């Protein structure tokens, strides 16, 4: 996809669904456009629904190869998902069950983990 096509898509997209579909359709085929698509998605998604979905999708496809795209999508989801509708599933997808996690070590090493954990488990000591 060209920059012009991405801009036109962003202008048409009201909630992030169209851009999410482009990310899903282009992953593994046209990875060069993915950074711009992910950036555009974070700008149009108002609830965090599609940034969370894109982060889960890219993490599932290739967690190592798409890590540089997943991190900002996760960060955007944390900022956008004020009602915590999507953070729980995203947390599970990225880190697994809370039981057995070294929360202190992971919080020190991963800012997104720390932010998500604090948002989801506010009453729990880190």
N, C-alpha and C positions, 0 to 999 in steps of 0.2 A: 504494500500500500504506500502511496505517496503522502507527503505531508499535506498536500491539498485535499486528498481523499479523507485523511484523518480529521482535518479541520471541518470538512463538510459533514462528516459523520458526527462529530462532536456537536455541531450546530443543530443537527436533527435530533440528537439523543436527549430525551427529557429526564431519564432516570438512571441510565447506565447499561440497560439491557442490550442495546445495539452494539455498544463498544465491547461488552463482555462476550457477546457472540463472535465478534471479530477476533478477540483474543483467543477464544476456544478454537476457532476455525484456522487461525494462522500459526498457532503453536506447533513447532516442529516443521513447519513448511516455510514460513516467512518470518523468522525470528527477528529480523532487522527492524521491523515495524513495532515489535512488542513494547519496547520502552516508551515510545510515544503514545501507544494505545493505553498502556497502564497509567501514564500521567494524565491523559485525557479522562480516563475512567474515574480517577480520584477527584477530578474537577467537576464532573457532572453527577456523580452518585451522592445523593443527599442523605441517605440512611446508613450506608455502609454495607448494604446487602450485596451489591455486585462487586465491590472491592474484596469483600470476604470470599465470595464465590470464586473470583479470579485467583486470589491467593491460594485457596484450597486446590483449585484445578491445576495451577502451575506447579504447586508443591507435589501433587500426586503424579504429574507427568514426569517431572525431573527436578527433585528437590535441590540437588546440587547445581545443576545447570541454570535453573531459573531463580536461584537464591537472591540475586541482586534485584530481581523484579518483585519477588515475594515480600522482601523486607519493607519496601515503601508501601506496598498494598496493605500489609498488616498494620503499619503505622497509621495509614489513612483510615482503615476500618476502626481502629481504636478511637481516633478522633471523631469519626462520623457516627458510630453506633452508640449513641447516648442512652438508649433504652436497653442495651446489652442483649439484643435479639440474636445477633450473629457471632458474638465473641466466644461464647461457650463452645459452639461447634468448631470454630476456627482454632481455638486453643487445643481441643481434643485432637484435631487433625494434625496440627504442627508438633505437639508435645506429648500427646497420649494422656492417659489418666494421671491425675494429680498424685495419687498414691505412689510412693516410691521415687518421686522426683526430688532431687536435691534443690529445693527452692532457692536457698541462699546462694548457692553456686551459680545456678542458672540466671538468677536475677542480676548477679554481678557481671555475668558474661553477655547477657542478651537484654537490651533495653526494652524491646517489644515484649519479651516474656515478663519482665518486671511490671511493665505498664498494664498488660492484660491480667496478670495475676492480682495486682492491686485492685483493678476494676472488678474482677469477678469474685475475689475473696477478700473483700475489704475488712471483714471482721477477723481475719486470720493473721497472725503475726508472721512476718517473713523471716 
